[in-house]
Amino acid sequence: MMLELPAGPLVSSAWLAEHLDHPRLRIVDMRGTVLPPTAPKPHYAARHDDYAASHIPGAVYLDWTSDLVDLDDPVLVQVAPPTKIAQVLGNLGIGDDTVVVAYDDWFSMFAGRLLWVLRYYGFEHARILNGGLVKWQAEGRPMSSELPNYPPATFTPRPQPHMRKSADQILAALGSDLVLIDARNAKEFHGEESRAARGGHIPGAYNVFYQSLLSAEDHTYASPAELQARFTAAGVPLNNLSEREVVTYCNGGVSATPVAIALELATGQRAALYDGSWNEWGNDPRKPLEQ
């Protein structure tokens, strides 16, 4: 029995509630934590205990700090290789014939990271729950502490290299038509705070703080018209964007994903991700920066 997904990167809480019991559906709880740059390290943590206590019925949990990352990469939280992704997802019952809806409770950044990972590996049957757990609980929708157990599935990674940019690719494209969007806050963008050895931003980048694109109250995305206005106010050239490559980045390729999703909602165009982001660029003294 097929499950037809709405177009675009999002599904509503009403849609998810209507399809909770569908056998092809896999809901993924992606809740995590990122501490401020001024806090002691480590800044990144998962929240499995919160999931175990209460989650959307039928949801499985993915630890964004370990399950989806390459633990052998010296750069923090880089995407895991295909064999690991296939094993982790397959063990949770996420396979080629399933549909994935991801959620978190922090402006869709962790759910957005999973959406990007799935798309990077060629899996298109994935969406984000608009408003995440914040909206779901505000509406009084069901929660559960029961841990689901799905049969193993076969997930076939099909890498899409154009969706993931390296530091060398970004460096080579500086001064070209590349549109770089930095999703961090203004203090990080201007070098007043930094998670890395150096502060600032990649030369020529536009600053669009990821939280400015979603509602503070229920974490839903602004309307396409409002998103267009916010990107335009930040200087992002929307009028000829389709002729240019767009790349988003942040510190670890996580909060950059809501910006990419917002851009897709506003323009229909997908952005690539600089996976290394400031965790890599800011710690490499050979890379140019601006403040």
C-alpha positions in Angstrom: 0.0 0.0 0.0 1.6 3.2 -1.2 1.7 6.4 0.9 1.4 9.6 -1.2 3.4 12.5 0.2 2.5 16.1 -0.3 4.8 18.1 -2.6 7.7 20.0 -1.1 9.9 19.4 2.0 7.2 19.6 4.6 4.1 17.8 6.0 1.6 19.3 8.4 0.7 17.9 11.8 -2.7 17.2 10.5 -1.3 15.1 7.6 0.9 13.1 10.0 -1.9 12.5 12.5 -4.0 11.1 9.7 -1.3 8.7 8.5 0.2 7.6 11.9 -0.7 3.9 11.4 0.4 3.6 7.8 2.7 0.5 7.4 5.1 2.3 5.1 5.6 5.3 7.4 8.7 5.7 9.5 8.7 8.7 11.8 12.1 9.7 13.1 12.7 11.7 16.3 15.8 13.8 15.8 15.9 15.8 19.1 19.3 17.1 20.0 21.1 20.0 21.6 23.6 22.5 20.4 25.1 24.7 23.2 26.0 28.4 22.5 29.6 29.1 21.3 30.4 30.7 24.7 29.5 27.5 26.6 32.2 24.9 27.5 32.7 22.1 25.0 31.3 19.6 23.9 28.6 21.8 22.3 26.8 18.9 20.6 24.6 16.3 22.3 21.7 13.9 21.5 18.5 13.6 23.6 17.7 9.9 23.6 16.3 10.1 27.1 13.7 12.6 26.1 12.7 10.3 23.2 12.5 7.3 25.5 10.2 9.2 27.9 7.8 10.5 25.3 7.6 10.7 21.5 5.2 10.7 18.6 3.6 7.2 18.4 5.7 4.9 16.2 8.7 7.1 16.1 12.2 5.7 16.1 15.3 7.7 17.3 18.4 8.7 15.5 21.4 10.2 17.4 22.6 13.1 15.2 26.0 13.1 16.9 26.8 9.5 16.1 24.3 7.6 14.0 24.6 9.9 10.9 28.2 11.0 11.1 31.6 9.7 10.2 33.3 9.3 13.6 36.7 8.8 11.8 36.6 12.2 10.2 38.7 14.9 12.0 36.0 17.5 11.2 33.1 17.3 13.5 29.7 15.7 12.5 30.5 15.1 8.8 28.0 12.8 7.0 28.5 9.1 7.5 29.7 6.9 4.6 27.2 4.9 2.6 27.8 1.6 4.3 27.1 3.0 7.8 24.1 4.9 6.6 22.7 1.8 5.0 23.2 -0.3 8.2 21.9 2.3 10.6 18.7 3.1 8.6 18.1 -0.5 7.6 18.3 -1.6 11.3 15.5 0.9 12.1 13.2 -0.4 9.4 13.9 2.5 7.0 14.3 1.2 3.5 13.9 2.0 -0.1 10.1 1.5 0.0 9.3 3.4 3.2 8.4 7.1 3.7 10.2 9.1 6.3 8.9 12.1 8.4 11.5 13.7 10.7 10.9 16.0 13.6 12.6 17.7 16.4 11.8 20.5 18.8 14.3 23.2 17.8 13.5 25.0 14.6 13.7 21.9 12.4 17.5 21.9 12.4 18.1 18.3 13.4 15.2 17.1 11.3 16.6 19.2 8.5 19.9 17.5 8.8 18.3 14.1 8.4 16.3 15.3 5.4 19.6 16.5 3.8 21.4 13.2 4.6 18.6 11.2 3.0 18.5 13.4 -0.1 22.3 13.3 -0.3 22.0 9.6 -0.5 19.3 9.7 -3.2 16.3 9.1 -1.0 13.4 11.4 -1.9 10.5 10.0 0.1 11.3 12.1 3.1 9.7 15.2 4.7 9.9 17.4 7.8 7.1 17.8 10.2 6.3 21.5 10.0 6.4 22.9 13.5 7.9 19.7 14.8 7.1 18.5 18.3 6.4 22.1 19.5 3.3 22.4 17.3 2.3 18.7 17.7 2.2 19.0 21.5 0.6 22.4 21.4 -2.3 20.9 19.5 -2.7 18.1 22.1 -1.8 15.3 19.7 -0.9 11.9 21.0 2.4 11.0 22.5 3.8 7.6 23.5 6.6 6.0 25.5 6.3 2.7 23.6 9.4 1.8 21.7 8.6 0.5 18.2 10.3 -2.5 16.6 10.2 -2.6 12.8 11.6 -5.4 10.7 15.0 -4.6 9.1 14.9 -3.0 5.7 17.2 -2.5 2.8 18.3 1.1 2.3 20.3 1.6 -0.9 22.5 4.7 -0.7 22.8 6.6 -4.0 25.2 9.5 -3.3 24.4 12.8 -5.0 27.8 14.6 -4.9 26.4 18.0 -6.1 24.6 18.3 -2.8 27.7 18.3 -0.6 30.5 20.8 -1.0 34.0 20.5 0.3 36.2 23.4 1.6 38.3 23.2 -1.6 35.2 23.5 -3.8 34.1 26.5 -1.8 37.5 28.1 -2.0 37.7 27.6 -5.7 34.3 29.2 -6.2 34.9 32.3 -4.2 34.5 35.4 -6.5 32.3 33.5 -8.9 28.5 33.4 -9.2 28.3 31.2 -6.1 25.7 32.3 -3.5 26.9 31.5 0.0 24.4 31.8 2.9 25.7 31.7 6.5 23.0 30.4 8.9 24.7 31.4 12.1 23.8 34.4 14.3 25.1 37.9 13.7 27.8 37.7 16.5 29.2 34.5 15.0 29.0 35.9 11.4 31.0 39.0 12.5 33.5 37.1 14.5 32.4 38.3 18.0 31.8 34.7 19.0 33.1 31.5 17.4 33.1 27.7 17.9 36.4 27.6 16.0 39.9 29.0 16.5 39.0 31.9 14.2 35.9 34.1 14.1 34.2 35.6 11.1 32.6 34.2 7.9 33.5 33.0 4.5 34.2 36.0 2.2 31.1 37.1 0.3 28.6 35.1 2.3 25.2 36.5 3.2 23.9 36.2 6.8 20.4 34.7 7.2 20.0 33.5 10.8 18.1 30.2 10.6 15.7 31.1 13.5 14.6 34.2 11.6 12.8 32.0 9.1 10.5 30.1 11.4 8.0 31.1 14.0 9.3 31.5 17.5 5.9 30.3 18.9 5.3 27.1 17.0 8.4 26.6 14.9 6.5 26.6 11.6 8.1 28.1 8.5 7.0 31.5 7.4 5.0 31.8 4.2 6.9 31.7 0.8 6.3 35.5 0.4 7.6 36.3 3.9 10.6 34.0 3.3 11.3 35.8 0.0 11.2 39.1 1.8 13.6 37.9 4.5 16.2 36.6 2.0 15.9 39.8 0.0 16.4 41.9 3.1 19.6 40.0 3.8 20.9 40.8 0.2 20.4 37.3 -1.2 19.8 37.9 -5.0 16.6 35.9 -5.6 15.9 37.5 -9.0 18.5 35.4 -10.8 19.1 32.6 -8.3 18.1 29.9 -10.7 21.2 30.7 -12.8 23.6 30.4 -9.8 24.7 27.7 -7.4 23.6 28.2 -3.8 25.4 26.7 -0.8 24.4 27.1 2.9 26.7 26.6 5.8 26.7 27.1 9.6 29.1 25.5 12.2 28.4 21.8 11.5 26.0 21.6 8.7 22.9 21.3 10.9 21.4 24.8 11.4 22.2 25.5 7.7 19.5 23.0 6.7 16.5 25.1 7.8 17.9 27.9 5.7 18.1 25.6 2.7 14.5 24.4 3.3 13.3 28.0 3.6 15.0 28.8 0.3 13.3 25.8 -1.3 9.9 27.0 0.1 10.6 30.5 -1.2 12.0 29.8 -4.6 11.6 26.1 -5.4 15.4 25.8 -5.7 17.5 23.5 -3.6 20.7 24.6 -2.0 23.8 22.4 -1.6 25.5 22.2 1.9 29.0 22.9 2.9 29.2 20.0 5.3 32.5 21.1 7.0 31.1 24.6 7.6 32.8 26.8 10.2 34.0 23.8 12.2 36.4 23.2 9.3 36.9 26.6 7.7 37.3 28.5 11.0 40.0 26.1 12.1 42.1 26.3 8.9 44.4 29.3 9.0 45.0 28.9 5.2 41.3 29.8 4.4 40.4 33.5 3.9 37.7 35.1 6.1 35.8 38.3 6.6 34.4 39.8 9.8 
